[in-house]
Amino acid sequence: MHPITDYFPTALLVAASVVIPGETEKSIQEIEIENLDDLVAAQAFVDEGAENSPSEIVLTIRPGDYLLEESFHIARSNVRLEAEPGARFILADEANCPVVAIGTQNEWVDESDVIENISVSGLEIDGNKDYQSSELDTDRPWIRNNGIDARGVRNLKVRNVVAKNNRSGGLVISWKCSDVDVRDSLFSENYFDGVAYYDSIRVFTTNCVMRDNQFAGVSLDNRLLETYFSECLIESNGNVGVFARNTIDLYFDDCVIRDSADWAVFLAHDEKELGVHGTEIRHCLIEGNRGGIFMASVKAEQSSGTVVKHTRFIENGRDGRLDIETSGSAIESSQNAFGKDLALANEPVRNDPS
């Protein structure tokens, strides 16, 4: 008698085997979750050290509110969490931890800690930030109270997710994650950032909204490599739309950044003179921010290769600020439009995931 699998009614637990020609048999375990007790029991299947695990686990979350006293932690490879419309994870008062944690929760992440092939789709996350006493996990202060916190994950997919009201960030990708694909999601009303990406490579974000976060819509730092934002709306954030530092090969294409309380895009370097190298902003609309794009670095050794092309700037001149401004590091600017009327500018339509 298995202490976990026997917990589930037969209707909730389905095991299947799939054979692909030329490959070994692949075992898939499908678990249907209808209430909090089901979710707590399912944790054992996706946690570290799960015994007799199949090749892949699929968790289907039925509609309803799930009040979490601690993180739902995905710590093994090959897991799909698929939430049906109306399924919501809510962090309990004073939990002070991520709502969904993916990957190791150790302070340092080694290559042996890396997991892969994780997917989260359809889920709404509410971090209940007004009832958390700290941004930091009480027992592990290196872990922050994020909606989704991914550390050391290869091949991560985030689809059609809402992550709001978290005490730290909506979605945080860090510690050598790679090949991350984020699409059709909303990150809003978080205390710090909508999304924050650090120390990772090949993170792709498409058709997402980062709105009404208290500090940045997007925060990028700590040797982030090859990162792409396409068709995103970054709107009404309490400080900057985008903060970037210590990044290489950062691209924004066909994005709208509007109504930031400070700069639309703030580019900088850290105390080790590590700034932004190879940043391209193309085909974007920068509108109604306190200032447009600001380069805080002074010399090429700090930041270089910044390009702004085919981008439209409208009404970003509060307090004498400019649409494009630099402290010294070069910004290549060409074929941009300044002060064009919206009706004539053919503003791209955004598919708002909210």
ZAPAPA-702340 format. One record per residue (C-alpha): x, y, z negated; residue number from 1; residue in three letters. Coordinates in nm, 4 decimals. Each point is the difference from the previous one (the first is absolute). Example, Ala and Ser with C-alpha at 12.3 -4.5 7.8 and 13.67 -1.06 7.14 Angstrom:
2
+----------+----------+----------+-----+--------+
!        x !        y !        z ! num ! residu !
+----------+----------+----------+-----+--------+
!   1.2300 !  -0.4500 !  -0.7800 !   1 !    ala !
!   0.1370 !   0.3440 !   0.0660 !   2 !    ser !
+----------+----------+----------+-----+--------+
// end
This chain:
354
+----------+----------+----------+-----+--------+
!        x !        y !        z ! num ! residu !
+----------+----------+----------+-----+--------+
!   0.0000 !   0.0000 !   0.0000 !   1 !    met !
!   0.1537 !   0.3290 !   0.1108 !   2 !    his !
!  -0.0503 !   0.2824 !  -0.2516 !   3 !    pro !
!  -0.0440 !   0.2655 !   0.2671 !   4 !    ile !
!  -0.1553 !  -0.1618 !   0.3050 !   5 !    thr !
!  -0.2628 !  -0.1741 !  -0.2124 !   6 !    asp !
!  -0.1027 !   0.3388 !  -0.1358 !   7 !    tyr !
!  -0.1601 !   0.0937 !   0.3312 !   8 !    phe !
!  -0.3352 !  -0.1328 !   0.1086 !   9 !    pro !
!   0.0339 !  -0.2066 !   0.3155 !  10 !    thr !
!  -0.1608 !   0.2742 !   0.2091 !  11 !    ala !
!   0.2729 !   0.2447 !  -0.0982 !  12 !    leu !
!   0.3059 !  -0.2076 !   0.0788 !  13 !    leu !
!   0.0728 !  -0.1360 !   0.3456 !  14 !    val !
!   0.3209 !  -0.1682 !   0.1105 !  15 !    ala !
!   0.0789 !  -0.0411 !   0.3664 !  16 !    ala !
!   0.2854 !  -0.1190 !   0.2147 !  17 !    ser !
!   0.0931 !   0.1481 !   0.3335 !  18 !    val !
!   0.2320 !  -0.1740 !   0.2420 !  19 !    val !
!   0.1690 !   0.2112 !   0.2670 !  20 !    ile !
!   0.1492 !  -0.1968 !   0.2920 !  21 !    pro !
!   0.3729 !  -0.0377 !  -0.0477 !  22 !    gly !
!  -0.0137 !   0.1121 !  -0.3622 !  23 !    glu !
!  -0.0474 !  -0.1694 !  -0.3329 !  24 !    thr !
!  -0.3374 !  -0.0078 !  -0.1708 !  25 !    glu !
!  -0.0996 !   0.3306 !  -0.1578 !  26 !    lys !
!  -0.2134 !  -0.0105 !  -0.3125 !  27 !    ser !
!  -0.2437 !   0.2850 !  -0.0666 !  28 !    ile !
!  -0.1896 !   0.0489 !  -0.3238 !  29 !    gln !
!  -0.3103 !   0.2202 !   0.0203 !  30 !    glu !
!  -0.1333 !   0.1431 !  -0.3248 !  31 !    ile !
!  -0.3260 !   0.1926 !  -0.0232 !  32 !    glu !
!  -0.0154 !   0.2467 !  -0.2888 !  33 !    ile !
!  -0.3400 !   0.1174 !  -0.1218 !  34 !    glu !
!   0.0734 !   0.1357 !  -0.3480 !  35 !    asn !
!   0.2785 !   0.1011 !  -0.2362 !  36 !    leu !
!   0.0410 !  -0.3498 !  -0.1430 !  37 !    asp !
!   0.0618 !  -0.1317 !   0.3515 !  38 !    asp !
!   0.2580 !   0.2719 !   0.0586 !  39 !    leu !
!   0.1851 !  -0.0740 !  -0.3229 !  40 !    val !
!   0.0118 !  -0.3690 !   0.0865 !  41 !    ala !
!   0.1212 !   0.0743 !   0.3534 !  42 !    ala !
!   0.2976 !   0.1873 !  -0.1453 !  43 !    gln !
!   0.1657 !  -0.3341 !  -0.0787 !  44 !    ala !
!   0.0056 !  -0.0906 !   0.3705 !  45 !    phe !
!   0.1891 !   0.3122 !   0.1089 !  46 !    val !
!   0.2212 !   0.0679 !  -0.3009 !  47 !    asp !
!   0.3673 !  -0.0871 !  -0.0359 !  48 !    glu !
!   0.0802 !  -0.3676 !  -0.0431 !  49 !    gly !
!  -0.3389 !  -0.1302 !   0.1168 !  50 !    ala !
!   0.0280 !  -0.3795 !   0.0207 !  51 !    glu !
!  -0.1152 !  -0.2140 !   0.2928 !  52 !    asn !
!  -0.0790 !   0.3109 !   0.2049 !  53 !    ser !
!  -0.1249 !  -0.0348 !   0.3580 !  54 !    pro !
!   0.1739 !   0.1749 !   0.2886 !  55 !    ser !
!  -0.2571 !   0.2815 !   0.0047 !  56 !    glu !
!  -0.2653 !   0.1267 !  -0.2406 !  57 !    ile !
!  -0.3016 !   0.2034 !   0.1135 !  58 !    val !
!  -0.1915 !   0.1879 !  -0.2695 !  59 !    leu !
!  -0.3455 !   0.1248 !   0.1014 !  60 !    thr !
!  -0.1280 !   0.2666 !  -0.2398 !  61 !    ile !
!  -0.3784 !   0.0247 !  -0.0065 !  62 !    arg !
!  -0.1699 !   0.3400 !  -0.0539 !  63 !    pro !
!  -0.0074 !   0.1406 !  -0.3513 !  64 !    gly !
!   0.2083 !   0.1872 !  -0.2564 !  65 !    asp !
!   0.2927 !  -0.1872 !  -0.1571 !  66 !    tyr !
!   0.1330 !   0.1697 !  -0.3160 !  67 !    leu !
!   0.3691 !  -0.0893 !  -0.0401 !  68 !    leu !
!   0.1722 !   0.0070 !  -0.3389 !  69 !    glu !
!   0.3321 !  -0.0636 !   0.1777 !  70 !    glu !
!   0.1330 !  -0.0062 !   0.3557 !  71 !    ser !
!  -0.1152 !  -0.2565 !   0.2497 !  72 !    phe !
!   0.3456 !  -0.1288 !   0.0910 !  73 !    his !
!   0.0899 !  -0.1657 !   0.3302 !  74 !    ile !
!   0.3450 !  -0.1484 !  -0.0596 !  75 !    ala !
!   0.0294 !  -0.2752 !   0.2622 !  76 !    arg !
!   0.0194 !   0.0010 !   0.3787 !  77 !    ser !
!  -0.2836 !  -0.0682 !   0.2468 !  78 !    asn !
!  -0.2993 !   0.1561 !  -0.1719 !  79 !    val !
!  -0.2982 !   0.1733 !   0.1598 !  80 !    arg !
!  -0.2353 !   0.2019 !  -0.2183 !  81 !    leu !
!  -0.3137 !   0.0753 !   0.2022 !  82 !    glu !
!  -0.2635 !   0.2112 !  -0.1708 !  83 !    ala !
!  -0.3551 !   0.0269 !   0.1253 !  84 !    glu !
!  -0.1680 !   0.3445 !   0.0151 !  85 !    pro !
!  -0.0898 !   0.1150 !  -0.3495 !  86 !    gly !
!   0.2830 !  -0.1842 !  -0.1775 !  87 !    ala !
!   0.1814 !   0.2330 !  -0.2377 !  88 !    arg !
!   0.2862 !  -0.0481 !  -0.2468 !  89 !    phe !
!  -0.0183 !   0.2487 !  -0.2890 !  90 !    ile !
!   0.2817 !   0.0370 !  -0.2520 !  91 !    leu !
!  -0.1185 !  -0.0187 !  -0.3608 !  92 !    ala !
!   0.0664 !   0.2823 !  -0.2481 !  93 !    asp !
!   0.3566 !   0.0112 !  -0.1350 !  94 !    glu !
!   0.1238 !  -0.2763 !   0.2310 !  95 !    ala !
!   0.2873 !   0.2212 !   0.1219 !  96 !    asn !
!   0.1074 !  -0.2292 !   0.2849 !  97 !    cys !
!  -0.0493 !  -0.0458 !   0.3762 !  98 !    pro !
!  -0.3418 !  -0.1191 !   0.1081 !  99 !    val !
!   0.1451 !  -0.2392 !   0.2597 ! 100 !    val !
!   0.3675 !  -0.0933 !  -0.0388 ! 101 !    ala !
!   0.1703 !  -0.1797 !   0.2886 ! 102 !    ile !
!   0.3454 !  -0.1520 !  -0.0431 ! 103 !    gly !
!   0.2277 !  -0.0288 !  -0.2993 ! 104 !    thr !
!  -0.0514 !   0.2199 !  -0.3030 ! 105 !    gln !
!   0.3654 !  -0.0342 !  -0.1084 ! 106 !    asn !
!   0.1926 !   0.3223 !  -0.0476 ! 107 !    glu !
!   0.2452 !  -0.0883 !   0.2788 ! 108 !    trp !
!  -0.0984 !  -0.1758 !   0.3212 ! 109 !    val !
!   0.2398 !  -0.2513 !   0.1554 ! 110 !    asp !
!  -0.0312 !  -0.1693 !   0.3382 ! 111 !    glu !
!  -0.1075 !  -0.3167 !  -0.1788 ! 112 !    ser !
!  -0.2998 !   0.1921 !  -0.1380 ! 113 !    asp !
!  -0.1365 !   0.0975 !   0.3429 ! 114 !    val !
!  -0.3363 !  -0.1475 !   0.1000 ! 115 !    ile !
!  -0.1605 !   0.0173 !   0.3447 ! 116 !    glu !
!  -0.3204 !  -0.0170 !   0.2016 ! 117 !    asn !
!  -0.2426 !   0.1852 !  -0.2258 ! 118 !    ile !
!  -0.3248 !   0.1623 !   0.1149 ! 119 !    ser !
!  -0.2467 !   0.2174 !  -0.1911 ! 120 !    val !
!  -0.3138 !   0.1103 !   0.1833 ! 121 !    ser !
!  -0.3390 !   0.1555 !  -0.0717 ! 122 !    gly !
!   0.0635 !   0.0711 !  -0.3684 ! 123 !    leu !
!  -0.0960 !   0.3154 !  -0.1897 ! 124 !    glu !
!   0.2310 !   0.0866 !  -0.2892 ! 125 !    ile !
!  -0.0830 !   0.2435 !  -0.2801 ! 126 !    asp !
!   0.2893 !   0.0692 !  -0.2385 ! 127 !    gly !
!  -0.2192 !   0.1724 !  -0.2611 ! 128 !    asn !
!   0.2770 !   0.2566 !  -0.0488 ! 129 !    lys !
!  -0.1802 !   0.2199 !  -0.2517 ! 130 !    asp !
!  -0.0023 !  -0.2890 !  -0.2467 ! 131 !    tyr !
!   0.3647 !  -0.1058 !   0.0332 ! 132 !    gln !
!   0.2347 !   0.1383 !  -0.2644 ! 133 !    ser !
!   0.3170 !  -0.0398 !   0.2076 ! 134 !    ser !
!   0.1235 !  -0.0228 !   0.3548 ! 135 !    glu !
!   0.2374 !  -0.2751 !  -0.1159 ! 136 !    leu !
!  -0.0660 !  -0.3603 !  -0.0954 ! 137 !    asp !
!   0.0316 !  -0.0290 !  -0.3773 ! 138 !    thr !
!   0.2200 !  -0.3117 !   0.0017 ! 139 !    asp !
!   0.1819 !   0.0680 !   0.3292 ! 140 !    arg !
!   0.0606 !   0.3749 !   0.0382 ! 141 !    pro !
!   0.1457 !  -0.0493 !   0.3487 ! 142 !    trp !
!  -0.3499 !  -0.1027 !   0.1195 ! 143 !    ile !
!  -0.2416 !   0.2817 !   0.0752 ! 144 !    arg !
!  -0.3751 !   0.0212 !  -0.0001 ! 145 !    asn !
!  -0.0600 !  -0.0222 !   0.3776 ! 146 !    asn !
!  -0.3005 !  -0.1246 !   0.1911 ! 147 !    gly !
!   0.2103 !  -0.2464 !   0.1991 ! 148 !    ile !
!   0.3611 !  -0.0438 !  -0.1104 ! 149 !    asp !
!   0.2167 !  -0.2064 !   0.2387 ! 150 !    ala !
!   0.3590 !  -0.0911 !  -0.0864 ! 151 !    arg !
!   0.2176 !  -0.2298 !   0.2067 ! 152 !    gly !
!  -0.2628 !  -0.1055 !   0.2562 ! 153 !    val !
!   0.0707 !  -0.0958 !   0.3613 ! 154 !    arg !
!  -0.2849 !   0.0085 !   0.2529 ! 155 !    asn !
!  -0.2700 !   0.1771 !  -0.2007 ! 156 !    leu !
!  -0.3318 !   0.1037 !   0.1547 ! 157 !    lys !
!  -0.2395 !   0.2492 !  -0.1606 ! 158 !    val !
!  -0.3283 !   0.0417 !   0.1871 ! 159 !    arg !
!  -0.3172 !   0.1996 !  -0.0646 ! 160 !    asn !
!   0.0914 !   0.0692 !  -0.3634 ! 161 !    val !
!  -0.1142 !   0.2878 !  -0.2223 ! 162 !    val !
!   0.2462 !   0.0793 !  -0.2815 ! 163 !    ala !
!  -0.1047 !   0.2977 !  -0.2072 ! 164 !    lys !
!   0.0050 !   0.1485 !  -0.3477 ! 165 !    asn !
!   0.3295 !  -0.1603 !  -0.1045 ! 166 !    asn !
!   0.2217 !   0.1459 !  -0.2723 ! 167 !    arg !
!   0.3045 !  -0.0160 !   0.2302 ! 168 !    ser !
!  -0.0358 !  -0.0743 !   0.3744 ! 169 !    gly !
!  -0.2572 !  -0.1621 !   0.2241 ! 170 !    gly !
!   0.2387 !  -0.2292 !   0.1907 ! 171 !    leu !
!   0.3681 !  -0.0300 !  -0.0966 ! 172 !    val !
!   0.2424 !  -0.2034 !   0.2131 ! 173 !    ile !
!   0.3502 !  -0.0412 !  -0.1449 ! 174 !    ser !
!   0.2965 !  -0.2227 !  -0.0795 ! 175 !    trp !
!   0.0980 !  -0.1312 !   0.3419 ! 176 !    lys !
!  -0.3401 !  -0.0641 !   0.1479 ! 177 !    cys !
!   0.0089 !  -0.0488 !   0.3758 ! 178 !    ser !
!  -0.2395 !  -0.0273 !   0.2944 ! 179 !    asp !
!  -0.2973 !   0.1584 !  -0.1727 ! 180 !    val !
!  -0.3132 !   0.0876 !   0.2007 ! 181 !    asp !
!  -0.2572 !   0.2301 !  -0.1611 ! 182 !    val !
!  -0.3159 !   0.0813 !   0.1982 ! 183 !    arg !
!  -0.3475 !   0.1521 !  -0.0240 ! 184 !    asp !
!   0.0257 !   0.0853 !  -0.3705 ! 185 !    ser !
!  -0.0729 !   0.2887 !  -0.2386 ! 186 !    leu !
!   0.2298 !   0.1157 !  -0.2803 ! 187 !    phe !
!  -0.1564 !   0.2799 !  -0.1993 ! 188 !    ser !
!  -0.0341 !   0.1739 !  -0.3371 ! 189 !    glu !
!   0.3160 !  -0.1550 !  -0.1418 ! 190 !    asn !
!   0.1942 !   0.1851 !  -0.2678 ! 191 !    tyr !
!   0.3268 !   0.0063 !   0.1953 ! 192 !    phe !
!   0.0085 !  -0.1277 !   0.3591 ! 193 !    asp !
!  -0.2360 !  -0.1512 !   0.2506 ! 194 !    gly !
!   0.2760 !  -0.2288 !   0.1288 ! 195 !    val !
!   0.3652 !  -0.0205 !  -0.1066 ! 196 !    ala !
!   0.2592 !  -0.2040 !   0.1889 ! 197 !    tyr !
!   0.3527 !  -0.0607 !  -0.1345 ! 198 !    tyr !
!   0.3049 !  -0.2175 !   0.0743 ! 199 !    asp !
!  -0.1736 !  -0.1939 !   0.2778 ! 200 !    ser !
!   0.0169 !  -0.0466 !   0.3751 ! 201 !    ile !
!  -0.2559 !  -0.0078 !   0.2821 ! 202 !    arg !
!  -0.3100 !   0.1322 !  -0.1700 ! 203 !    val !
!  -0.2782 !   0.0835 !   0.2475 ! 204 !    phe !
!  -0.3054 !   0.2045 !  -0.1021 ! 205 !    thr !
!  -0.2824 !   0.0468 !   0.2517 ! 206 !    thr !
!  -0.3400 !   0.1728 !  -0.0189 ! 207 !    asn !
!   0.0143 !   0.0645 !  -0.3746 ! 208 !    cys !
!  -0.1195 !   0.2921 !  -0.2119 ! 209 !    val !
!   0.1978 !   0.1476 !  -0.2905 ! 210 !    met !
!  -0.2303 !   0.2565 !  -0.1572 ! 211 !    arg !
!  -0.0431 !   0.1967 !  -0.3248 ! 212 !    asp !
!   0.3026 !  -0.1453 !  -0.1788 ! 213 !    asn !
!   0.1335 !   0.2243 !  -0.2736 ! 214 !    gln !
!   0.3558 !   0.0207 !   0.1331 ! 215 !    phe !
!   0.0982 !  -0.1432 !   0.3416 ! 216 !    ala !
!  -0.2082 !  -0.1747 !   0.2592 ! 217 !    gly !
!   0.3143 !  -0.1887 !   0.1089 ! 218 !    val !
!   0.3268 !  -0.0351 !  -0.1965 ! 219 !    ser !
!   0.3081 !  -0.1608 !   0.1620 ! 220 !    leu !
!   0.3425 !  -0.0495 !  -0.1608 ! 221 !    asp !
!   0.2843 !  -0.2289 !  -0.1146 ! 222 !    asn !
!   0.1417 !  -0.1207 !   0.3321 ! 223 !    arg !
!  -0.3214 !  -0.0618 !   0.1854 ! 224 !    leu !
!   0.0702 !  -0.1191 !   0.3545 ! 225 !    leu !
!  -0.2003 !  -0.0134 !   0.3251 ! 226 !    glu !
!  -0.3345 !   0.1252 !  -0.1242 ! 227 !    thr !
!  -0.2900 !   0.0974 !   0.2261 ! 228 !    tyr !
!  -0.3249 !   0.1900 !  -0.0559 ! 229 !    phe !
!  -0.2505 !   0.0082 !   0.2850 ! 230 !    ser !
!  -0.3520 !   0.1480 !   0.0221 ! 231 !    glu !
!  -0.0092 !   0.0837 !  -0.3718 ! 232 !    cys !
!  -0.1879 !   0.2807 !  -0.1750 ! 233 !    leu !
!   0.1938 !   0.1560 !  -0.2911 ! 234 !    ile !
!  -0.2358 !   0.2531 !  -0.1520 ! 235 !    glu !
!  -0.0600 !   0.2237 !  -0.3024 ! 236 !    ser !
!   0.2813 !  -0.1270 !  -0.2192 ! 237 !    asn !
!   0.0889 !   0.2018 !  -0.3095 ! 238 !    gly !
!   0.3652 !   0.0588 !   0.0862 ! 239 !    asn !
!   0.1486 !  -0.1070 !   0.3349 ! 240 !    val !
!  -0.1449 !  -0.2068 !   0.2784 ! 241 !    gly !
!   0.3247 !  -0.1906 !   0.0553 ! 242 !    val !
!   0.3142 !  -0.0106 !  -0.2157 ! 243 !    phe !
!   0.3029 !  -0.1740 !   0.1536 ! 244 !    ala !
!   0.3555 !  -0.0459 !  -0.1282 ! 245 !    arg !
!   0.2694 !  -0.2631 !   0.0587 ! 246 !    asn !
!  -0.1693 !  -0.1483 !   0.3072 ! 247 !    thr !
!   0.1299 !  -0.1158 !   0.3383 ! 248 !    ile !
!  -0.2173 !  -0.0184 !   0.3123 ! 249 !    asp !
!  -0.3310 !   0.1436 !  -0.1196 ! 250 !    leu !
!  -0.2755 !   0.0607 !   0.2556 ! 251 !    tyr !
!  -0.3355 !   0.1789 !  -0.0079 ! 252 !    phe !
!  -0.2054 !  -0.0282 !   0.3177 ! 253 !    asp !
!  -0.3509 !   0.1322 !   0.0654 ! 254 !    asp !
!  -0.0611 !   0.0837 !  -0.3687 ! 255 !    cys !
!  -0.1935 !   0.2868 !  -0.1591 ! 256 !    val !
!   0.1454 !   0.1715 !  -0.3082 ! 257 !    ile !
!  -0.2291 !   0.2693 !  -0.1329 ! 258 !    arg !
!  -0.0935 !   0.2040 !  -0.3065 ! 259 !    asp !
!   0.3002 !  -0.0910 !  -0.2178 ! 260 !    ser !
!   0.0406 !   0.2288 !  -0.3004 ! 261 !    ala !
!   0.3691 !   0.0350 !   0.0892 ! 262 !    asp !
!   0.1950 !  -0.1025 !   0.3103 ! 263 !    trp !
!  -0.1477 !  -0.2389 !   0.2539 ! 264 !    ala !
!   0.3369 !  -0.1791 !   0.0258 ! 265 !    val !
!   0.2887 !   0.0517 !  -0.2444 ! 266 !    phe !
!   0.3342 !  -0.1547 !   0.1028 ! 267 !    leu !
!   0.2874 !  -0.0091 !  -0.2495 ! 268 !    ala !
!   0.3135 !  -0.1747 !  -0.1283 ! 269 !    his !
!   0.0854 !  -0.1476 !  -0.3398 ! 270 !    asp !
!   0.2876 !   0.0608 !  -0.2418 ! 271 !    glu !
!   0.2206 !  -0.2343 !   0.2065 ! 272 !    lys !
!  -0.0598 !   0.2132 !   0.3138 ! 273 !    glu !
!  -0.2205 !  -0.2702 !   0.1500 ! 274 !    leu !
!  -0.2715 !   0.1638 !   0.2071 ! 275 !    gly !
!  -0.2057 !  -0.0763 !   0.3093 ! 276 !    val !
!   0.1648 !  -0.1184 !   0.3227 ! 277 !    his !
!  -0.1893 !  -0.0659 !   0.3197 ! 278 !    gly !
!  -0.3406 !   0.1459 !  -0.0917 ! 279 !    thr !
!  -0.2441 !   0.0549 !   0.2862 ! 280 !    glu !
!  -0.3356 !   0.1774 !  -0.0187 ! 281 !    ile !
!  -0.1873 !  -0.0192 !   0.3293 ! 282 !    arg !
!  -0.3531 !   0.0634 !   0.1256 ! 283 !    his !
!  -0.1179 !   0.1089 !  -0.3459 ! 284 !    cys !
!  -0.2300 !   0.2724 !  -0.1287 ! 285 !    leu !
!   0.1334 !   0.2044 !  -0.2946 ! 286 !    ile !
!  -0.2845 !   0.2209 !  -0.1211 ! 287 !    glu !
!  -0.0972 !   0.2167 !  -0.2959 ! 288 !    gly !
!   0.2913 !  -0.0884 !  -0.2276 ! 289 !    asn !
!   0.1808 !   0.2571 !  -0.2150 ! 290 !    arg !
!   0.2982 !  -0.0569 !   0.2293 ! 291 !    gly !
!   0.0762 !  -0.2240 !   0.2955 ! 292 !    gly !
!   0.3172 !  -0.2116 !   0.0149 ! 293 !    ile !
!   0.2836 !   0.0939 !  -0.2366 ! 294 !    phe !
!   0.3541 !  -0.1372 !   0.0106 ! 295 !    met !
!   0.1668 !   0.0515 !  -0.3380 ! 296 !    ala !
!   0.3376 !  -0.1430 !   0.1074 ! 297 !    ser !
!   0.2734 !   0.2434 !   0.0951 ! 298 !    val !
!   0.2450 !  -0.2028 !   0.2094 ! 299 !    lys !
!   0.0013 !  -0.2911 !   0.2443 ! 300 !    ala !
!   0.1740 !  -0.2316 !  -0.2457 ! 301 !    glu !
!  -0.3094 !   0.0263 !  -0.2195 ! 302 !    gln !
!  -0.2681 !  -0.0201 !   0.2695 ! 303 !    ser !
!   0.0191 !  -0.0272 !   0.3783 ! 304 !    ser !
!  -0.1900 !  -0.0972 !   0.3111 ! 305 !    gly !
!  -0.3351 !   0.1608 !  -0.0916 ! 306 !    thr !
!  -0.2242 !   0.0446 !   0.3050 ! 307 !    val !
!  -0.3401 !   0.1703 !   0.0237 ! 308 !    val !
!  -0.1654 !  -0.0258 !   0.3416 ! 309 !    lys !
!  -0.3460 !   0.0368 !   0.1554 ! 310 !    his !
!  -0.1427 !   0.0995 !  -0.3387 ! 311 !    thr !
!  -0.2622 !   0.2680 !  -0.0691 ! 312 !    arg !
!   0.0256 !   0.2413 !  -0.2931 ! 313 !    phe !
!  -0.3022 !   0.1957 !  -0.1195 ! 314 !    ile !
!  -0.0177 !   0.2415 !  -0.2959 ! 315 !    glu !
!   0.2876 !  -0.1246 !  -0.2147 ! 316 !    asn !
!   0.1385 !   0.3446 !  -0.0819 ! 317 !    gly !
!  -0.1124 !   0.0720 !  -0.3564 ! 318 !    arg !
!   0.2476 !   0.1963 !  -0.2153 ! 319 !    asp !
!   0.2124 !   0.0810 !   0.3021 ! 320 !    gly !
!   0.0926 !  -0.3589 !   0.0741 ! 321 !    arg !
!   0.0658 !  -0.1207 !   0.3527 ! 322 !    leu !
!  -0.1267 !  -0.2927 !   0.2038 ! 323 !    asp !
!   0.3556 !  -0.1355 !   0.0277 ! 324 !    ile !
!   0.2627 !   0.1143 !  -0.2487 ! 325 !    glu !
!   0.3470 !  -0.1233 !  -0.0993 ! 326 !    thr !
!   0.2668 !   0.0755 !  -0.2586 ! 327 !    ser !
!   0.2666 !  -0.0883 !   0.2538 ! 328 !    gly !
!  -0.0258 !  -0.3567 !   0.1290 ! 329 !    ser !
!  -0.1082 !   0.0059 !   0.3626 ! 330 !    ala !
!  -0.3552 !  -0.0650 !   0.1174 ! 331 !    ile !
!  -0.0480 !  -0.0544 !   0.3724 ! 332 !    glu !
!  -0.3308 !   0.1588 !   0.0944 ! 333 !    ser !
!  -0.1461 !  -0.0086 !   0.3504 ! 334 !    ser !
!  -0.3327 !  -0.0029 !   0.1842 ! 335 !    gln !
!  -0.1943 !   0.0859 !  -0.3151 ! 336 !    asn !
!  -0.3078 !   0.2226 !  -0.0175 ! 337 !    ala !
!  -0.0359 !   0.2694 !  -0.2660 ! 338 !    phe !
!  -0.3235 !   0.1658 !  -0.1067 ! 339 !    gly !
!  -0.2231 !  -0.1672 !   0.2561 ! 340 !    lys !
!  -0.3742 !   0.0094 !  -0.0581 ! 341 !    asp !
!  -0.1382 !  -0.3393 !  -0.1068 ! 342 !    leu !
!  -0.2687 !   0.0094 !   0.2651 ! 343 !    ala !
!   0.2697 !   0.0235 !   0.2653 ! 344 !    leu !
!   0.2495 !  -0.2322 !  -0.1601 ! 345 !    ala !
!  -0.1919 !  -0.3215 !   0.0653 ! 346 !    asn !
!   0.0560 !  -0.1300 !  -0.3520 ! 347 !    glu !
!   0.0165 !  -0.3813 !  -0.0100 ! 348 !    pro !
!  -0.2918 !  -0.1764 !  -0.1595 ! 349 !    val !
!   0.0858 !  -0.1971 !  -0.3158 ! 350 !    arg !
!  -0.1703 !  -0.3254 !  -0.0939 ! 351 !    asn !
!  -0.0332 !   0.0708 !  -0.3745 ! 352 !    asp !
!   0.0117 !  -0.3318 !  -0.1931 ! 353 !    pro !
!  -0.1903 !   0.1602 !  -0.2894 ! 354 !    ser !
+----------+----------+----------+-----+--------+
// end
